Amino acid sequence: MTENETLALNHHMYTYKSSDSIYLKNIMIERGWINTEPEIIKLLENGYEAFEQNTVKRIMRETPEKVFFNYCPNCNKLARTPQAKQCRYCGYSWHHLTVAQFKLNNVFQLTGRNFFLIGQIAEGKIKEGQRIDLRILGLNKKPKIQSIEFALTRQDGKAWEDIALAINELTTEDQEYLKSIMPVRNPIDIIMV
């Protein structure tokens, strides 16, 4: 969401919460939680549902590659959550497609070499040729693992070896995006080809 869309969302939420109390509404206005700028108010002029739809349309128009819809591979219907691996409609389970999970801590690019994802194997076995499912991170991509290497990591006077997964299918923009969200809290899936 843009900064103005976030302000409009907060305006709507706090206006709704304080609708029964003038005292509470005045406090929220003083703290800047309820916005009085015409540009922000205008985003909500056709109602909250129209605001939501306009925001979704803008996001889908400007960055469709960063929107992840988790569809069932069997019936192609939308799964309940981005992490779901069992369809609520046909009952199909795609847990078996995930062969490992990787705890992603960092990324880097060596000049003239692949882009590397650095971290630890949380579970399973990772092999070259498998794919890394980056959709849960906001990139609608599943790049192939080109090579697996060790990466010496140093922090606070301690050193340890991490696993470095080399990939080469991401754009510079994708790489910068991944750098901006490090470290990732939840492990990402490594899937069969």
Summary of the structure (lengths in Angstrom):
residues: 193
radius of gyration: 21.8
end to end distance: 33.7
largest distance: 62.7
contacts: 515
relative contact order: 0.13
helix: 33%
strand: 27%
